[in-house]
Amino acid sequence: MGNGLLKMQKRTFIISSGSVVGQKEKHGPLGEFFDLSGDDRFGKDTWEKSEAEMQRLALGIALRKAELMEDIDVLFAGDLINQCISSSYGLLEYKFPFLGLFGACSTCAEGLLMSAVYASTVSTRCAAVTSSHFCSAERQFRYPLEYGGQRPPTSQWTVTGSGAFVVSSDVGDVQLNKSKYVPEIVEVMPGRMIDRGISDANNMGAAMAPSAVDTLERYFSLGHAPDEFDLIITGDLGREGSGILIDLLSARGIDISKNHVDCGNMVFEPTSSDTHAGGSGCGCSAVVMSADILENLRRGKVSDILFLGTGALMNPMSVSQGQTIPGIAHLLHIRGAEVDSI
C-alpha cells in the first residue's frame, strides 16, 4: 500500500497469548495479570536454560488457551542470546516448522508481523514467541553480575519474561475466544534500520527512538493521524527514549504525547524498583502486550492501537569495538473486532 505498509489479505486475529515472568516483574504494576511467574531459575541450573524454559512454558499456555496443541503451520521465535538458543532449545519439543528471528527488543513485533503476513497469505495458523532474561543479557552485553558494575541513569533493566502468541486467519478459531472482542491485525509496516550515531550500550532508548520516528512518520504520511488511536505503544524505549521520541515527532508536527505509552515504562514501578530508565529486552513488550494491552482490547477498554516494537541491532562484538548502534521499529495496527460480527 506504499511506504512499506502491508494490509492483510484475509482477516487475521491474535486468538490467544501466554506470558511467563520472573519475580521482579511479578512484583511490578502488572504482576497480577501475568499467566505464570517463577523464581528466575524455573528449575534450571543456568540462566540460559531458564530463559529457554520460559519460552516452552509461554507457548504451552498460549496453545492451551487456543485449544490448538498441535495445529500450527509455522512457529516464529527469537531472543537476545547469541544464535537465539533460548528459542531453539526451549521450543525443541514442539514439532512445528520453525523460522528463527532476530530483531533484538523488536522481536515480539517482528514475530507478530511475520505471523500475520504468513497466516493471511500462505497458511492459516502461526505462533510467535520471544523472551529475555536479565541475568543472561547482563552476562552477554554488559558485565557478569558478580562484577557489580554501576548502572547509569539512562540504562534499562532487561525483563525476565517470555510472551507467546497464536495468530490465525481461520474465523472458526475466533469462536474459541470467550471475550466479546478479539484482537485483529489490520495492517503492518516493517521498520527500516536507522543509525543516528549512538554508541552507548547503556542508552538503548536514544539508539532506538529515531527508528520509531521513521516508522511513525512513514505511517502517518499515508493518511493516518495520531488521534485516530486509543494508544500508540512502543516497546521498549523506556523513559529516556520515550521523551526523545515525543520531542523528535513534535519537531515534525506530529503529536503523540496524549496517547503514547511504552512497555518499558509500564512493567516496573519507577521509583522503588531501581530499574533506572525502565524495562527492556525481547520479553518486555511481549509480556506487556500479552498480559495487559491485548486483554484490554478483548475487554473493550481500548478498540484501536498502534504497536511499535523497537530494537537495537547490536551484538557484544560490535559494542566492544565501539561501533554505533542501529535501531529498528516494526509497526502493527491492531483493533478489537467484535466476535459476534465476524
N, C-alpha and C positions, 0 to 999 in steps of 0.2 A: 504493500500500500504506500510505498515511498518512505525514504529516510530510514529504512531497515525495519519498519513496522510490519508485523505478520498478524493477520486475523485468522482465527480458527476456521477451518473448512467445515467441521462438524462441531456442534456444541460439546464442550469438554469441561468436565467437572472434577473438583477435588472431593472425592467421595469419602475419604477418611484420612486421619493422620494420627501419629503417635509421638509422644515426647518423653524422653528419659533424661534426668538431670542429676547432678551431684548435690552435696549438702549445702554449699554456699548459695546455689541457685534456688534450692528448696526453701531456704530461709529468706529469700527475696520477696519483692512485692507480688510476684505471680506464682509463688510457691504452691498455693492450693490448687492451681489449675493444671499442673503437670501430671501426666499419667503415672509416672513412676520415678522414684528417687532412690539413690543408693549412697554408700559411704565413700564414693570416688574410686574405690577399688573394684567394686562389682564382682568380688570373689576371685580376682585375678592377681598375679604376682608382679606384674609390671603395669605402668601407666598405659603403654601402647595396647596391651591386651585388654585393659579396662575399657579403653575407647572402642575397640572392636566389639566388645560385649555390649556396649550401649547401642551400637548400630543394630546388632542382632535383635536386641530386645525391642527397640523402637519399631523396626519393620514388622516384627511379630505382632505388636499391638495394633499397628495400622491395618495389617491384613485381617486380624480377627474382627476389628470393627467393621471392615468392609465385607466380611464373610467370604473372602476370596483367598484362601490359604495357598492355592496353587496356580490360579489362573491369571498370571501376569506375563505379558508378552515381552517386555524389556524392563530391566532394572538399571537405573542411572544412579551412580553413587560416587562420592569423593570426600576427601578430608584434607587436613593440613600436613600430615606426616609424609615424609619422602615416599614417592611412588604410591601414595594413597593406600597404605597397608591396612588401615583401620577398616576400609571398605572391603578390600579383597579377602582379608581374614575373617572379618566379622560377619560377612554375608555369604560365606562359603557354603553353608548348609542349604541355602536357598538355590535351587537348581533352575534359576531363571536366566535367560540370555542377559549378559551383563555388559554395560558400557561405562567405563570409569571416567570421571570428570575431575578437572582441577580448575577451580575458579577462586581459590582462597575463600575469604568470607562471603563471596557472592555465590558459593556452590549451591546453597538452598534454592536461590532464584534460578540459577542455571539448570539445576535438575528439574525444577518445576516447568521451566520454559521448554526444555527438551522433551519432557514427558508430554506436555500439552501438544507440541507440534507433532510428535510421533503418534500420539493417540488420535489426533484429529485427522491424520492423513493415511498412514500405512498400517495401523494396528488398532487395538481397542483399549487395552488397559496397560498402564505403566506404573512404575513405582520410582520415587526419588528419595534418596537417603543421604544424610550427611552428618558430620559430628566434629567435635573438637574436645580437647581435654587440657585444662590449664597446665598440668604437670608435663604432659608430653610436648606441648607447644613451647613452654619455657625451656625445656631441655634442648629443643631443636633450634629455636630462633634467638634466644637471649642468653641466659646463664643457667647452669644447673641450680636447682632450688637450694642446695646446700651452700652455695656461694653467698646467698642473701643480698644480692645486688639491690641498690636503692632504685625505686621506680620514679621517674619524673612525673609531674602533674599531667602531661599530655598522654601518658601511656594508658592503655586499656587492659582490662583483665579478661583473659581468654575464658570463655564459658565452658564448663564441663557439662556437655549435654549432646544429645542426638535427636534429630527430628526425622520422621519418615512420613511420606505422603503417597496415597494411591490416587491416580488420575485416570479417568475413564471417559470415553465418548459413547458408552452404551447407556442409553437413557434408562434402561431397566435397572441398572446398578443404583441409580439415584433413589429409587424407592426403598432401598435398604436404609437410607438415612432417616432417622426418627425426627429430625428437626423440620421446621416449616420451610427453611431456606437451605440451599446448598451452594457452596462457592463455585462459581463458573468462571473459568479463564477465558476472557473475551478476546484479548489480543496481547501480543508480547513484542518486545523490542530488545534484541541483543545489544549489549554495550560495545563501545569502541575503547581501545586501550589509549589512555591519556596519561602523559608524564609531564608534570609541572616542576620537576627538579627536586622533589623532596627525597632525601636520603636517610632520614632519621627513622629507624625501625621502632622507636618509641613514640612516633606521632603518625599512626596509621590514618587517623581522621583527616589530617591535612593532605596525605597522599591520595586518599580515595575520593574526597569531596569534588575535585574537578571533573572526575568521570561521571559522577551523579549529575553535575551541572550539564555536561554534554548530553547525556541521555534525556534528561527532562527538557532541555531546550529543543532537542530534535522532536520529542513527542508533542510538546505544546505547539510547535510550529505547524503541525498538521491539523490544527483547528480546535484542539482541546484547550481548556483553561483550568488553572488550579482549583477554582471554586466549584468545579463540577464534582469533586471527590470529597467524601467524608474524611478520608485520611490519605496522606501521602507518606508512606512508610519507607524509611531507609534502614538498611541492616548491613553493617552497623558502623556508623560514623562516630558514635559517642558524642560527648558534649563538645569537644574541640571541633570535630568535623561537621557537626550539625550547624554550629554557628557559622562556619566558613561557607557551607552550602547556602544557607539563607542569605548571607551577605552577597555572595557572588551572583546568585539569581536575582536578588534585588537590584543589583547594578545593571542587570539586563532587562529590568522592567517586569520581572516575574516574582510575585509574592506568594510564598508558600508558608509563611510564618504562622498563619491561623490554623492550619490543618496538618502540619508536619509533625510526625513523631519518629523516634529512632529506637530500634530494638535494643541497641546498646545502652540507651538511657532508661529503658523500661525494666530490664532484667534484674538489676541490682538497686538497692536503696542507696542513694548517692552520698549521704553523709556518714552513715555508720558502717558501710561495707568495705571501706578502704580500697575501692576499685578505681580511684582517681577519675579518669575521663569516661568510665563506663565499661560495658562489656564488649567483647569482640569474639572472633573465631567463627568457623563454619557453623557450629552448633548454636550460636547466639540467635540469629534471625530464624533458624529452623525451629527452635523450641518456642520462641515467642509467637511466631506465626501459627504453629500448631495449637498451642495451649490457649492463646488469647485472641489474636486477630481473627483467625478463621472461625473460632467459636462465636465471636461477636457477630460475624456475618451470618452464621447459622441461626442465631437468635434474633436477627433483625435489628441489632443495635446499631450497625452500620450497613450500608447497602452497596457502596461503590468505593473501591480503593485502588490506589496505585502502590505496588510494592517494588522497590528497587533494592536488589541485593548488590552491595558494594564490596569489592575485593582488592587487595594489594598483591600484585603479581610479582612476588619476590621469592627467593629461597635463601637458606643460610649462606650459601657461597656468594650470592650477589650482595648480601648485606655486608659480609666480611670484606668484600672487595670495594665497598663504598659506592656501589652503583646506585643510581636513583631508582625510585620505586614507581612503576606504572600502576595506575588504578583502572578498574573496570566497574561498570554498573549495568546490570541486566534488569529490565522492567517488565512487570506483568500487570495488566489491568484485570482486576478480579471484581466481580459483582455478586451479590446474593440473589440467586434465581429462586423463585417460589416453586417448591416441589410440585404442588398441585397443578401448576400451569405448564409443566414440562411434558 
